[in-house]
Amino acid sequence: MGDTARYRRREGVVQRTIAGETILVPVRGGIADVMNLYVLNPTALALWELLETPRTLEELAEHLTRSTDGEAGEVQRDCREFLQRMEELGLVESL
């Protein structure tokens, strides 16, 4: 995971809000993969929404640091972990 890489949402992932919770649903071959639903906490949702357009790790961390009272280094580590996990799950891709 390079710091200059840009990340975006993968096509085929649907976002739904149900009972106040945001859920990501992968769609493969036109069929929702209901065995693999992902609930986003508020921070993950903020990052997911930012990834509507391609962004670098640094851009994500800067935005999150400005919008929270988090320490910049900690926020960047959290963003890196989020991106790594989302890539592992096939929900985000690097360009």
N, CA, C and O atoms as a Tinker XYZ file with bonds, in Angstrom:
   380  protein
     1  N      0.852000   -1.180000    0.000000    73     2
     2  CA     0.000000    0.000000    0.000000    64     1     3
     3  C      0.891000    1.234000    0.000000    63     2     4     5
     4  O      1.457000    1.606000    1.028000    81     3
     5  N      1.008000    1.860000   -1.163000    73     3     6
     6  CA     1.837000    3.050000   -1.271000    64     5     7
     7  C      1.080000    4.297000   -0.847000    63     6     8     9
     8  O     -0.133000    4.394000   -1.038000    81     7
     9  N      1.801000    5.248000   -0.272000    73     7    10
    10  CA     1.158000    6.475000    0.182000    64     9    11
    11  C      0.662000    7.336000   -0.970000    63    10    12    13
    12  O     -0.176000    8.214000   -0.764000    81    11
    13  N      1.167000    7.099000   -2.190000    73    11    14
    14  CA     0.724000    7.893000   -3.333000    64    13    15
    15  C     -0.405000    7.223000   -4.109000    63    14    16    17
    16  O     -0.966000    7.820000   -5.028000    81    15
    17  N     -0.737000    6.004000   -3.751000    73    15    18
    18  CA    -1.824000    5.294000   -4.440000    64    17    19
    19  C     -3.147000    6.008000   -4.189000    63    18    20    21
    20  O     -3.369000    6.593000   -3.129000    81    19
    21  N     -4.010000    5.945000   -5.184000    73    19    22
    22  CA    -5.360000    6.495000   -5.035000    64    21    23
    23  C     -6.312000    5.317000   -4.894000    63    22    24    25
    24  O     -6.140000    4.280000   -5.534000    81    23
    25  N     -7.306000    5.490000   -4.056000    73    23    26
    26  CA    -8.260000    4.425000   -3.758000    64    25    27
    27  C     -9.663000    4.888000   -4.110000    63    26    28    29
    28  O     -9.993000    6.072000   -4.044000    81    27
    29  N    -10.472000    3.911000   -4.487000    73    27    30
    30  CA   -11.877000    4.208000   -4.772000    64    29    31
    31  C    -12.709000    2.985000   -4.422000    63    30    32    33
    32  O    -12.194000    1.886000   -4.216000    81    31
    33  N    -14.023000    3.219000   -4.362000    73    31    34
    34  CA   -14.953000    2.106000   -4.143000    64    33    35
    35  C    -14.920000    1.204000   -5.368000    63    34    36    37
    36  O    -14.765000    1.674000   -6.496000    81    35
    37  N    -15.066000   -0.074000   -5.139000    73    35    38
    38  CA   -15.197000   -1.005000   -6.271000    64    37    39
    39  C    -16.624000   -0.936000   -6.803000    63    38    40    41
    40  O    -17.577000   -0.719000   -6.056000    81    39
    41  N    -16.740000   -1.124000   -8.091000    73    39    42
    42  CA   -18.081000   -1.238000   -8.673000    64    41    43
    43  C    -18.702000   -2.518000   -8.142000    63    42    44    45
    44  O    -17.993000   -3.475000   -7.830000    81    43
    45  N    -20.008000   -2.537000   -8.039000    73    43    46
    46  CA   -20.679000   -3.745000   -7.590000    64    45    47
    47  C    -20.827000   -3.830000   -6.084000    63    46    48    49
    48  O    -21.061000   -4.911000   -5.543000    81    47
    49  N    -20.692000   -2.699000   -5.397000    73    47    50
    50  CA   -20.939000   -2.664000   -3.956000    64    49    51
    51  C    -22.063000   -1.667000   -3.730000    63    50    52    53
    52  O    -21.944000   -0.495000   -4.088000    81    51
    53  N    -23.148000   -2.131000   -3.138000    73    51    54
    54  CA   -24.320000   -1.305000   -2.908000    64    53    55
    55  C    -24.328000   -0.870000   -1.446000    63    54    56    57
    56  O    -24.050000   -1.665000   -0.548000    81    55
    57  N    -24.649000    0.394000   -1.222000    73    55    58
    58  CA   -24.750000    0.944000    0.131000    64    57    59
    59  C    -26.219000    1.127000    0.468000    63    58    60    61
    60  O    -26.968000    1.716000   -0.312000    81    59
    61  N    -26.634000    0.629000    1.617000    73    59    62
    62  CA   -28.015000    0.770000    2.079000    64    61    63
    63  C    -28.017000    1.193000    3.539000    63    62    64    65
    64  O    -27.149000    0.786000    4.312000    81    63
    65  N    -28.993000    2.010000    3.915000    73    63    66
    66  CA   -29.178000    2.368000    5.316000    64    65    67
    67  C    -30.460000    1.706000    5.787000    63    66    68    69
    68  O    -31.540000    1.943000    5.245000    81    67
    69  N    -30.320000    0.870000    6.808000    73    67    70
    70  CA   -31.452000    0.122000    7.355000    64    69    71
    71  C    -31.451000    0.318000    8.860000    63    70    72    73
    72  O    -30.458000    0.031000    9.530000    81    71
    73  N    -32.558000    0.804000    9.388000    73    71    74
    74  CA   -32.704000    1.030000   10.828000    64    73    75
    75  C    -31.546000    1.867000   11.374000    63    74    76    77
    76  O    -31.040000    1.606000   12.465000    81    75
    77  N    -31.133000    2.876000   10.602000    73    75    78
    78  CA   -30.088000    3.779000   11.044000    64    77    79
    79  C    -28.671000    3.267000   10.890000    63    78    80    81
    80  O    -27.728000    3.966000   11.262000    81    79
    81  N    -28.490000    2.067000   10.351000    73    79    82
    82  CA   -27.156000    1.519000   10.145000    64    81    83
    83  C    -26.854000    1.449000    8.652000    63    82    84    85
    84  O    -27.710000    1.084000    7.846000    81    83
    85  N    -25.630000    1.804000    8.302000    73    83    86
    86  CA   -25.215000    1.736000    6.906000    64    85    87
    87  C    -24.558000    0.394000    6.652000    63    86    88    89
    88  O    -23.640000   -0.015000    7.362000    81    87
    89  N    -25.049000   -0.281000    5.624000    73    87    90
    90  CA   -24.592000   -1.629000    5.288000    64    89    91
    91  C    -24.078000   -1.627000    3.854000    63    90    92    93
    92  O    -24.692000   -1.041000    2.962000    81    91
    93  N    -22.946000   -2.288000    3.644000    73    91    94
    94  CA   -22.420000   -2.491000    2.297000    64    93    95
    95  C    -22.763000   -3.902000    1.857000    63    94    96    97
    96  O    -22.555000   -4.866000    2.594000    81    95
    97  N    -23.292000   -4.009000    0.644000    73    95    98
    98  CA   -23.700000   -5.300000    0.093000    64    97    99
    99  C    -22.964000   -5.520000   -1.227000    63    98   100   101
   100  O    -23.237000   -4.823000   -2.205000    81    99
   101  N    -22.039000   -6.475000   -1.271000    73    99   102
   102  CA   -21.393000   -6.790000   -2.549000    64   101   103
   103  C    -22.399000   -7.445000   -3.498000    63   102   104   105
   104  O    -23.218000   -8.266000   -3.084000    81   103
   105  N    -22.323000   -7.072000   -4.761000    73   103   106
   106  CA   -23.187000   -7.666000   -5.781000    64   105   107
   107  C    -22.271000   -8.318000   -6.808000    63   106   108   109
   108  O    -21.428000   -7.664000   -7.421000    81   107
   109  N    -22.455000   -9.617000   -6.978000    73   107   110
   110  CA   -21.616000  -10.373000   -7.916000    64   109   111
   111  C    -22.521000  -11.085000   -8.917000    63   110   112   113
   112  O    -23.431000  -11.825000   -8.544000    81   111
   113  N    -22.254000  -10.849000  -10.168000    73   111   114
   114  CA   -23.062000  -11.479000  -11.202000    64   113   115
   115  C    -24.525000  -11.067000  -11.132000    63   114   116   117
   116  O    -25.413000  -11.849000  -11.473000    81   115
   117  N    -24.776000   -9.831000  -10.686000    73   115   118
   118  CA   -26.138000   -9.330000  -10.600000    64   117   119
   119  C    -26.908000   -9.814000   -9.389000    63   118   120   121
   120  O    -28.095000   -9.516000   -9.252000    81   119
   121  N    -26.252000  -10.559000   -8.505000    73   119   122
   122  CA   -26.924000  -11.105000   -7.324000    64   121   123
   123  C    -26.240000  -10.576000   -6.073000    63   122   124   125
   124  O    -25.014000  -10.606000   -5.965000    81   123
   125  N    -27.044000  -10.091000   -5.123000    73   123   126
   126  CA   -26.495000   -9.597000   -3.860000    64   125   127
   127  C    -25.900000  -10.750000   -3.070000    63   126   128   129
   128  O    -26.522000  -11.802000   -2.920000    81   127
   129  N    -24.706000  -10.545000   -2.572000    73   127   130
   130  CA   -24.017000  -11.548000   -1.754000    64   129   131
   131  C    -24.416000  -11.324000   -0.298000    63   130   132   133
   132  O    -23.660000  -10.729000    0.470000    81   131
   133  N    -25.600000  -11.798000    0.081000    73   131   134
   134  CA   -26.142000  -11.542000    1.417000    64   133   135
   135  C    -25.405000  -12.290000    2.520000    63   134   136   137
   136  O    -25.652000  -12.050000    3.701000    81   135
   137  N    -24.512000  -13.183000    2.152000    73   135   138
   138  CA   -23.706000  -13.866000    3.164000    64   137   139
   139  C    -22.527000  -12.994000    3.594000    63   138   140   141
   140  O    -21.840000  -13.312000    4.565000    81   139
   141  N    -22.295000  -11.909000    2.883000    73   139   142
   142  CA   -21.177000  -11.013000    3.189000    64   141   143
   143  C    -21.660000   -9.571000    3.228000    63   142   144   145
   144  O    -21.404000   -8.795000    2.307000    81   143
   145  N    -22.358000   -9.220000    4.295000    73   143   146
   146  CA   -22.815000   -7.852000    4.510000    64   145   147
   147  C    -21.858000   -7.182000    5.484000    63   146   148   149
   148  O    -21.347000   -7.831000    6.396000    81   147
   149  N    -21.611000   -5.896000    5.299000    73   147   150
   150  CA   -20.657000   -5.177000    6.139000    64   149   151
   151  C    -21.318000   -3.927000    6.701000    63   150   152   153
   152  O    -21.779000   -3.070000    5.947000    81   151
   153  N    -21.364000   -3.825000    8.019000    73   151   154
   154  CA   -21.943000   -2.671000    8.701000    64   153   155
   155  C    -20.821000   -1.670000    8.976000    63   154   156   157
   156  O    -19.768000   -2.034000    9.500000    81   155
   157  N    -21.057000   -0.413000    8.619000    73   155   158
   158  CA   -20.046000    0.628000    8.798000    64   157   159
   159  C    -20.329000    1.452000   10.044000    63   158   160   161
   160  O    -21.465000    1.864000   10.280000    81   159
   161  N    -19.295000    1.690000   10.837000    73   159   162
   162  CA   -19.436000    2.632000   11.947000    64   161   163
   163  C    -19.344000    4.042000   11.361000    63   162   164   165
   164  O    -19.024000    4.185000   10.181000    81   163
   165  N    -19.614000    5.085000   12.146000    73   163   166
   166  CA   -19.620000    6.443000   11.587000    64   165   167
   167  C    -18.308000    6.856000   10.916000    63   166   168   169
   168  O    -18.335000    7.532000    9.887000    81   167
   169  N    -17.175000    6.468000   11.472000    73   167   170
   170  CA   -15.890000    6.825000   10.867000    64   169   171
   171  C    -15.698000    6.108000    9.539000    63   170   172   173
   172  O    -15.285000    6.718000    8.553000    81   171
   173  N    -15.997000    4.822000    9.513000    73   171   174
   174  CA   -15.881000    4.056000    8.269000    64   173   175
   175  C    -16.835000    4.606000    7.213000    63   174   176   177
   176  O    -16.492000    4.653000    6.031000    81   175
   177  N    -18.024000    5.018000    7.628000    73   175   178
   178  CA   -18.979000    5.602000    6.687000    64   177   179
   179  C    -18.426000    6.896000    6.095000    63   178   180   181
   180  O    -18.549000    7.130000    4.893000    81   179
   181  N    -17.818000    7.736000    6.931000    73   179   182
   182  CA   -17.233000    8.986000    6.427000    64   181   183
   183  C    -16.164000    8.688000    5.379000    63   182   184   185
   184  O    -16.115000    9.339000    4.335000    81   183
   185  N    -15.311000    7.709000    5.656000    73   183   186
   186  CA   -14.269000    7.342000    4.696000    64   185   187
   187  C    -14.879000    6.755000    3.429000    63   186   188   189
   188  O    -14.453000    7.092000    2.324000    81   187
   189  N    -15.867000    5.885000    3.578000    73   187   190
   190  CA   -16.535000    5.271000    2.428000    64   189   191
   191  C    -17.127000    6.353000    1.525000    63   190   192   193
   192  O    -16.990000    6.293000    0.303000    81   191
   193  N    -17.786000    7.342000    2.132000    73   191   194
   194  CA   -18.394000    8.406000    1.338000    64   193   195
   195  C    -17.330000    9.227000    0.608000    63   194   196   197
   196  O    -17.545000    9.649000   -0.529000    81   195
   197  N    -16.185000    9.456000    1.253000    73   195   198
   198  CA   -15.096000   10.181000    0.590000    64   197   199
   199  C    -14.565000    9.421000   -0.615000    63   198   200   201
   200  O    -14.091000   10.026000   -1.577000    81   199
   201  N    -14.644000    8.101000   -0.565000    73   199   202
   202  CA   -14.108000    7.275000   -1.650000    64   201   203
   203  C    -15.029000    7.207000   -2.867000    63   202   204   205
   204  O    -14.798000    6.419000   -3.783000    81   203
   205  N    -16.069000    8.033000   -2.871000    73   203   206
   206  CA   -16.898000    8.131000   -4.073000    64   205   207
   207  C    -16.043000    8.627000   -5.240000    63   206   208   209
   208  O    -16.284000    8.278000   -6.396000    81   207
   209  N    -15.043000    9.442000   -4.917000    73   207   210
   210  CA   -14.046000    9.849000   -5.899000    64   209   211
   211  C    -12.684000    9.348000   -5.417000    63   210   212   213
   212  O    -12.452000    9.281000   -4.209000    81   211
   213  N    -11.787000    9.000000   -6.326000    73   211   214
   214  CA   -10.483000    8.466000   -5.913000    64   213   215
   215  C     -9.718000    9.446000   -5.019000    63   214   216   217
   216  O     -9.657000   10.646000   -5.287000    81   215
   217  N     -9.145000    8.901000   -3.960000    73   215   218
   218  CA    -8.383000    9.711000   -3.003000    64   217   219
   219  C     -7.183000    8.931000   -2.499000    63   218   220   221
   220  O     -7.174000    7.700000   -2.496000    81   219
   221  N     -6.168000    9.675000   -2.071000    73   219   222
   222  CA    -4.997000    9.047000   -1.468000    64   221   223
   223  C     -5.239000    8.846000    0.025000    63   222   224   225
   224  O     -6.153000    9.428000    0.608000    81   223
   225  N     -4.407000    8.017000    0.619000    73   223   226
   226  CA    -4.445000    7.823000    2.068000    64   225   227
   227  C     -4.284000    9.164000    2.769000    63   226   228   229
   228  O     -5.001000    9.459000    3.726000    81   227
   229  N     -3.354000    9.966000    2.300000    73   227   230
   230  CA    -3.108000   11.271000    2.917000    64   229   231
   231  C     -4.339000   12.168000    2.849000    63   230   232   233
   232  O     -4.668000   12.842000    3.824000    81   231
   233  N     -5.020000   12.181000    1.708000    73   231   234
   234  CA    -6.231000   13.004000    1.570000    64   233   235
   235  C     -7.310000   12.546000    2.541000    63   234   236   237
   236  O     -7.972000   13.368000    3.175000    81   235
   237  N     -7.486000   11.240000    2.656000    73   235   238
   238  CA    -8.485000   10.714000    3.586000    64   237   239
   239  C     -8.146000   11.102000    5.017000    63   238   240   241
   240  O     -9.009000   11.558000    5.767000    81   239
   241  N     -6.885000   10.918000    5.390000    73   239   242
   242  CA    -6.455000   11.220000    6.759000    64   241   243
   243  C     -6.586000   12.712000    7.063000    63   242   244   245
   244  O     -7.017000   13.083000    8.154000    81   243
   245  N     -6.219000   13.565000    6.114000    73   243   246
   246  CA    -6.341000   15.010000    6.329000    64   245   247
   247  C     -7.792000   15.405000    6.557000    63   246   248   249
   248  O     -8.094000   16.177000    7.466000    81   247
   249  N     -8.686000   14.878000    5.735000    73   247   250
   250  CA   -10.106000   15.202000    5.887000    64   249   251
   251  C    -10.617000   14.741000    7.249000    63   250   252   253
   252  O    -11.296000   15.494000    7.949000    81   251
   253  N    -10.294000   13.513000    7.622000    73   251   254
   254  CA   -10.775000   12.967000    8.886000    64   253   255
   255  C    -10.170000   13.711000   10.075000    63   254   256   257
   256  O    -10.856000   13.930000   11.073000    81   255
   257  N     -8.920000   14.097000    9.987000    73   255   258
   258  CA    -8.283000   14.854000   11.073000    64   257   259
   259  C     -8.978000   16.195000   11.255000    63   258   260   261
   260  O     -9.207000   16.629000   12.384000    81   259
   261  N     -9.317000   16.861000   10.140000    73   259   262
   262  CA   -10.015000   18.155000   10.222000    64   261   263
   263  C    -11.412000   18.015000   10.808000    63   262   264   265
   264  O    -11.872000   18.903000   11.526000    81   263
   265  N    -12.091000   16.916000   10.511000    73   263   266
   266  CA   -13.489000   16.772000   10.929000    64   265   267
   267  C    -13.652000   16.097000   12.291000    63   266   268   269
   268  O    -14.771000   15.966000   12.787000    81   267
   269  N    -12.549000   15.671000   12.895000    73   267   270
   270  CA   -12.607000   15.059000   14.230000    64   269   271
   271  C    -11.551000   15.725000   15.102000    63   270   272   273
   272  O    -10.819000   16.605000   14.649000    81   271
   273  N    -11.483000   15.301000   16.339000    73   271   274
   274  CA   -10.442000   15.830000   17.222000    64   273   275
   275  C     -9.299000   14.828000   17.366000    63   274   276   277
   276  O     -8.555000   14.861000   18.346000    81   275
   277  N     -9.165000   13.941000   16.385000    73   275   278
   278  CA    -8.137000   12.904000   16.430000    64   277   279
   279  C     -6.740000   13.438000   16.157000    63   278   280   281
   280  O     -6.570000   14.463000   15.496000    81   279
   281  N     -5.753000   12.736000   16.669000    73   279   282
   282  CA    -4.340000   13.064000   16.442000    64   281   283
   283  C     -3.973000   12.583000   15.040000    63   282   284   285
   284  O     -4.333000   11.473000   14.648000    81   283
   285  N     -3.258000   13.415000   14.287000    73   283   286
   286  CA    -3.001000   13.154000   12.866000    64   285   287
   287  C     -2.363000   11.794000   12.608000    63   286   288   289
   288  O     -2.795000   11.083000   11.701000    81   287
   289  N     -1.351000   11.414000   13.378000    73   287   290
   290  CA    -0.685000   10.127000   13.166000    64   289   291
   291  C     -1.608000    8.953000   13.415000    63   290   292   293
   292  O     -1.590000    7.971000   12.673000    81   291
   293  N     -2.413000    9.056000   14.458000    73   291   294
   294  CA    -3.362000    7.986000   14.783000    64   293   295
   295  C     -4.440000    7.875000   13.710000    63   294   296   297
   296  O     -4.817000    6.775000   13.305000    81   295
   297  N     -4.929000    9.022000   13.257000    73   295   298
   298  CA    -5.952000    9.027000   12.206000    64   297   299
   299  C     -5.397000    8.388000   10.938000    63   298   300   301
   300  O     -6.092000    7.613000   10.282000    81   299
   301  N     -4.157000    8.704000   10.589000    73   299   302
   302  CA    -3.570000    8.120000    9.382000    64   301   303
   303  C     -3.441000    6.602000    9.522000    63   302   304   305
   304  O     -3.706000    5.871000    8.568000    81   303
   305  N     -3.039000    6.123000   10.698000    73   303   306
   306  CA    -2.953000    4.667000   10.918000    64   305   307
   307  C     -4.329000    4.020000   10.772000    63   306   308   309
   308  O     -4.464000    2.962000   10.157000    81   307
   309  N     -5.355000    4.668000   11.346000    73   307   310
   310  CA    -6.713000    4.132000   11.241000    64   309   311
   311  C     -7.176000    4.090000    9.787000    63   310   312   313
   312  O     -7.797000    3.118000    9.357000    81   311
   313  N     -6.873000    5.139000    9.037000    73   311   314
   314  CA    -7.254000    5.178000    7.619000    64   313   315
   315  C     -6.537000    4.080000    6.842000    63   314   316   317
   316  O     -7.136000    3.430000    5.985000    81   315
   317  N     -5.261000    3.873000    7.139000    73   315   318
   318  CA    -4.490000    2.827000    6.469000    64   317   319
   319  C     -5.114000    1.452000    6.756000    63   318   320   321
   320  O     -5.272000    0.638000    5.846000    81   319
   321  N     -5.466000    1.203000    8.014000    73   319   322
   322  CA    -6.093000   -0.072000    8.384000    64   321   323
   323  C     -7.431000   -0.249000    7.674000    63   322   324   325
   324  O     -7.748000   -1.339000    7.199000    81   323
   325  N     -8.214000    0.827000    7.604000    73   323   326
   326  CA    -9.503000    0.782000    6.910000    64   325   327
   327  C     -9.303000    0.395000    5.446000    63   326   328   329
   328  O     -9.983000   -0.495000    4.936000    81   327
   329  N     -8.370000    1.064000    4.774000    73   327   330
   330  CA    -8.127000    0.779000    3.357000    64   329   331
   331  C     -7.631000   -0.645000    3.150000    63   330   332   333
   332  O     -8.065000   -1.325000    2.221000    81   331
   333  N     -6.732000   -1.093000    4.001000    73   331   334
   334  CA    -6.222000   -2.463000    3.879000    64   333   335
   335  C     -7.349000   -3.471000    4.031000    63   334   336   337
   336  O     -7.457000   -4.414000    3.246000    81   335
   337  N     -8.181000   -3.276000    5.031000    73   335   338
   338  CA    -9.285000   -4.220000    5.267000    64   337   339
   339  C    -10.284000   -4.184000    4.114000    63   338   340   341
   340  O    -10.748000   -5.232000    3.664000    81   339
   341  N    -10.615000   -2.999000    3.638000    73   339   342
   342  CA   -11.569000   -2.877000    2.539000    64   341   343
   343  C    -11.021000   -3.500000    1.257000    63   342   344   345
   344  O    -11.776000   -4.082000    0.478000    81   343
   345  N     -9.718000   -3.382000    1.035000    73   343   346
   346  CA    -9.104000   -4.050000   -0.126000    64   345   347
   347  C     -9.179000   -5.565000    0.031000    63   346   348   349
   348  O     -9.507000   -6.273000   -0.920000    81   347
   349  N     -8.877000   -6.062000    1.227000    73   347   350
   350  CA    -8.946000   -7.506000    1.482000    64   349   351
   351  C    -10.346000   -8.047000    1.219000    63   350   352   353
   352  O    -10.501000   -9.156000    0.707000    81   351
   353  N    -11.361000   -7.267000    1.568000    73   351   354
   354  CA   -12.748000   -7.688000    1.385000    64   353   355
   355  C    -13.238000   -7.478000   -0.049000    63   354   356   357
   356  O    -14.330000   -7.922000   -0.401000    81   355
   357  N    -12.443000   -6.809000   -0.869000    73   355   358
   358  CA   -12.840000   -6.562000   -2.252000    64   357   359
   359  C    -13.829000   -5.427000   -2.408000    63   358   360   361
   360  O    -14.554000   -5.369000   -3.401000    81   359
   361  N    -13.868000   -4.514000   -1.434000    73   359   362
   362  CA   -14.816000   -3.406000   -1.478000    64   361   363
   363  C    -14.189000   -2.122000   -2.010000    63   362   364   365
   364  O    -14.892000   -1.233000   -2.490000    81   363
   365  N    -12.860000   -2.030000   -1.923000    73   363   366
   366  CA   -12.104000   -0.860000   -2.361000    64   365   367
   367  C    -10.955000   -1.353000   -3.228000    63   366   368   369
   368  O    -10.434000   -2.449000   -3.021000    81   367
   369  N    -10.567000   -0.538000   -4.195000    73   367   370
   370  CA    -9.420000   -0.892000   -5.035000    64   369   371
   371  C     -8.488000    0.297000   -5.158000    63   370   372   373
   372  O     -8.907000    1.450000   -5.059000    81   371
   373  N     -7.214000   -0.004000   -5.376000    73   371   374
   374  CA    -6.246000    1.066000   -5.623000    64   373   375
   375  C     -6.075000    1.223000   -7.130000    63   374   376   377
   376  O     -6.196000    0.265000   -7.894000    81   375
   377  N     -5.794000    2.433000   -7.527000    73   375   378
   378  CA    -5.637000    2.745000   -8.956000    64   377   379
   379  C     -4.176000    2.855000   -9.316000    63   378   380
   380  O     -3.842000    3.112000  -10.473000    81   379
